[in-house]
């Protein structure tokens, strides 16, 4: 019995022994398979994850290209600065690090805010460098460097700060750079202080200026300590951009433009300071002078635009838009107060008036109307109309600027004296569609390939345009308005300059550019009868040199060099018949917003045209007395007479 | 009883020594030395290429442990039979004691003269010995009666729950698993085993409520490591990355980036096998697992060969203990099991588990020498 049971027991134990061995075999086999799976089959995946742990790559920002003017003067460059950077990863307690740093140096509230935003944005992703502050002084650097052992997670980096040595003078053209945001989704950078061009040339030439990012490979421990670092890819600096602007001229033009016919008063005595405080709606800037008009009132600098263009190659030498802004405020970290005051300024300092400000061209359009009539053979040089001061069309009356009329005059006299009635007649004869065609030929109502993204097309109306927009028929009265540059017609100062350039050039359809020697510009032929062009140019000369010319008071007066042009005065508010009966209120006595725009377009020298100019003074008054002298002084400056 | 048959007559000491030496299982000793060597090398790598602090301590412990193992091997195995009750009682007492004077953030350690000692590890051996003694003592017929198993189940559950309440779920479960395996080995009826499983399964919700939060976390994270990739899941994710990135040949000795850059937690203790897999690759991992297999198979062969039930159970128990250590540890590092905290015998840093295994092996060697062979 015992023997039997013992045998049975041994049998059981052997069986169990066997079963457990099989179990062990399965377990070890399972483990073996698991390792095979992890290390052989999924090896690639885990290698990648391991590399992500071991290395982190950092973009190294390349040095941004400079922006230069035609004489190689610096418009935008880079300045060395020190930044404080946190090598963030999931194990770093940023609050503690910041607390420790704040005990040693000061960091502005705004930078801290941005820093935390960035961390929040980056939440639980891969380790990366996060900017704490860009504004580190030499003193801060040395203070921190001495105790750097306490902050292994923090490192310094040399960064380049964008500077615009010309400041406000060319702000609209250079534009500014700002921190990269998701909106600019053209590129995906890896570091937080990366800046991209936001407006102007900085934006347009972003790719050229930026250069190519380099990469740095850091070997990091799980605690975020960098134990080795090497350059993985070198950076390639951005290209320089050479603009066609002439900063000397630009600076002169801004000063001359903003002054206008007012006088400069320096802020030396307290009387004036008191007067400034009392004055209303004055955008007082921190300058040491103010402007006073003829009635001894303190006034704002004139706002508007001035564009000067080479009529042979379309290069823009000067593009003023006033008021402007200083792009440096963006590189220094924009203060919210400054930003708000600029943004809420009723005169819109951020608007680049030269390219995206749209104005009715007023009488400066008359050359186009005249050319449309001549080209279509509707009139000849001697066709005369009688001006008695007004033109009646149906029930409405259209006035000439001269209340008593100009009497009998021909085309050249009409341009010289800017007779509105003559052009009413002309407009009626030619028709709006043909006028519109000529305007487009001369460059209005279109974009150009100019190197600024922000630009306006303006409006050149015709019958189809109105039908499309309002579903209404074109009326004759609107033709009359368009013929003297009012009504629907809207142009930018750049377009007017282009128009004048094409007239002055006579052969080619010049298009504007902001870049020097842009691959030896080749332009389309203009296809306008040169005789007609010559006639119009003669007429424009008469505007300045003629006895009755609207700009006769503003001759350059040199024997060699004279300018030709056309004045324009644009009514901003409709004048009712009743007001007209009472007699018009003088411009200076109206509120600023209700004053006329003053325009002047022209070119010089008369004998061998070289430059075309447009001056638009917003609510400046009359084109002849406000805009023309500015143009004259600019030419005087250029030709040194 | 068989062990009493082992009588040594008036032979000279040296002849006894050499006859014993010749019976020594050199395969086991070779595997132990090999694994010990791997352990030292890995700990050297874990500290970034320094002997200090782990590798040198490990060498000292190894030398001491192997020496102890050899001494035990030459002792007649009836000594262990006699000591089994005493060792179990001491084990239980120290487990109770550790509740009161234990050190460490969870109370697992007793400090004796500057040496930290973990009673739960030693308890495993004591359990094997007491169970072997018990089953050897009772008559063989009674092995088929269920009531025979009441006492051993108590013997298993008492230390098991003491350890779990430390709290150390991993070691506690190891003890219970070990005990159940021995019960299964001696022939507890299959029906009973199935009953146990049903009981266990139905008590899961109850056990779940008794678990500490960090233990619940570990199990949840095991089921889905991604839920907490920075917290408790971090260990297992990083461990898998390290193993997976090793590939076939590994990144090279001392060149494991995951361990060198401290992405591996506990790389010198529970996760040392991860370091080995990363640096030596699939080839190295499988080789080391193979050495363990050789060790376990050698022990199983002895277990199969010896005659007395006591010897069979003890050798089986030690073999199964090493197997449990191995599979729990490696299963854990490669993400097959939750992170329970099981050391890798002979390789991972930690004195108590090393000594436990070496003492166990010493007893096995002693049995292998002294037990009458079945032929």
Interface residues (C-beta under 8 A of the other chain):
Chain A: X2 X5 X6 X9 X12 X13 X14 X16 X17 X20 X21 X24 X27 X28 X30 X31 X32 X34 X35 X36 X38 X39 X40 X42 X43 X45 X46 X47 X49 X50 X51 X53 X54 X90 X124 X219 X220 X221 X222 X223 X227
Chain B: X140 X141 X143 X181 X184 X185 X186 X187 X230 X238 X240 X241 X242 X243 X244 X245 X246 X247 X248 X257 X258 X261 X262 X263 X277 X281 X282 X285 X286 X289 X293 X296 X300 X303 X304 X309 X312 X316 X320 X323 X326 X327 X330 X331 X334 X335 X336
